Amino acid sequence: MPVGPGSASPWAVDPMPGEVAVRWYDGRIDAQTNVDHDEAILRSAQTAARVGVLINISVSLGVAEPDGVPAAATARRLGIPVVRRATGGTGLLHLDGDLTWSIVLPRHHPLLPKDFVHAYSALGAGVVRFLAELDIEAEWSRPFGIVDSFCLLGPRGQVLTVNHHAIGGAAQHVTRTALLHQGMVSYRLDGDLLHRMFDLDERLVSRYLTSLRDQGVAEPPHVLGARLLELLSESVTPPALE
């Protein structure tokens, strides 16, 4: 059930077992609402795919990050919203146009890997396919482990890379009933803000980070987000139901 930007009714009716029950597209969404919508689909414990296109600059913190870390303090001083994710990891800078994505799989879902903590390639396959359609060859890679405070360069999980440059990442939160696998793809970079928030110098940014704009993508974010949702939905639908 595709949902257009701004729709308030993302819920499908009577899905078949294993089918995507929720396909939720937020064509324009602020950072806090983005987090709230992910938590809503996790509580539903139904198979879900969601994509959002951010409209504001923000900093997000992983669930275990202290509230007073330097990036959060700097953001508040600059009047930039700070939001708390339910998933792990450390800090992220989000810019307007960035794509956020998430899938929810019930614990009994046939496509949920037993070792889901290390299954970023399987759970993020739809994002790799999305980038491939844009002629961008991406893969889920081992973490860089060079800047603990900035999630895309930190030591945990895996990172979505293009030619050894991080273009996105993902993190997880699991409950008794379902797994939330949540990620983002950078639409553009802001070296000045990355330096001010996370003390990343120009060398680190150019050596380790990239974005859709840096890769030559010209399509507007809302068009990209709609296609990403389609591919994410396919990636969590068992083959017999496609």
Rosetta blueprint (number, residue, H / E / L):
1 M L
2 P L
3 V L
4 G L
5 P L
6 G L
7 S L
8 A L
9 S L
10 P L
11 W E
12 A L
13 V L
14 D L
15 P L
16 M L
17 P L
18 G L
19 E L
20 V L
21 A L
22 V E
23 R E
24 W E
25 Y E
26 D E
27 G E
28 R E
29 I E
30 D L
31 A H
32 Q H
33 T H
34 N H
35 V H
36 D H
37 H H
38 D H
39 E H
40 A H
41 I H
42 L H
43 R H
44 S H
45 A L
46 Q L
47 T L
48 A E
49 A E
50 R E
51 V E
52 G E
53 V E
54 L E
55 I L
56 N L
57 I L
58 S E
59 V E
60 S E
61 L E
62 G L
63 V L
64 A L
65 E L
66 P L
67 D L
68 G L
69 V L
70 P H
71 A H
72 A H
73 A H
74 T H
75 A H
76 R H
77 R H
78 L L
79 G L
80 I L
81 P L
82 V E
83 V E
84 R E
85 R L
86 A L
87 T L
88 G L
89 G L
90 T L
91 G E
92 L E
93 L E
94 H E
95 L L
96 D L
97 G L
98 D L
99 L E
100 T E
101 W E
102 S E
103 I E
104 V E
105 L E
106 P E
107 R L
108 H L
109 H L
110 P L
111 L L
112 L L
113 P L
114 K L
115 D L
116 F H
117 V H
118 H H
119 A L
120 Y H
121 S H
122 A H
123 L H
124 G L
125 A H
126 G H
127 V H
128 V H
129 R H
130 F H
131 L H
132 A H
133 E H
134 L L
135 D L
136 I L
137 E L
138 A L
139 E E
140 W E
141 S E
142 R L
143 P L
144 F L
145 G L
146 I L
147 V L
148 D L
149 S L
150 F E
151 C H
152 L H
153 L H
154 G L
155 P L
156 R L
157 G L
158 Q L
159 V E
160 L E
161 T E
162 V E
163 N L
164 H L
165 H E
166 A E
167 I E
168 G E
169 G E
170 A E
171 A E
172 Q E
173 H E
174 V E
175 T L
176 R L
177 T L
178 A E
179 L E
180 L E
181 H E
182 Q E
183 G E
184 M E
185 V E
186 S L
187 Y L
188 R L
189 L L
190 D L
191 G H
192 D H
193 L H
194 L H
195 H H
196 R H
197 M H
198 F H
199 D L
200 L L
201 D L
202 E H
203 R H
204 L H
205 V H
206 S H
207 R H
208 Y H
209 L E
210 T L
211 S L
212 L L
213 R L
214 D L
215 Q L
216 G L
217 V L
218 A L
219 E L
220 P L
221 P H
222 H H
223 V H
224 L H
225 G H
226 A H
227 R H
228 L H
229 L H
230 E H
231 L H
232 L H
233 S H
234 E H
235 S H
236 V L
237 T L
238 P L
239 P H
240 A H
241 L H
242 E L
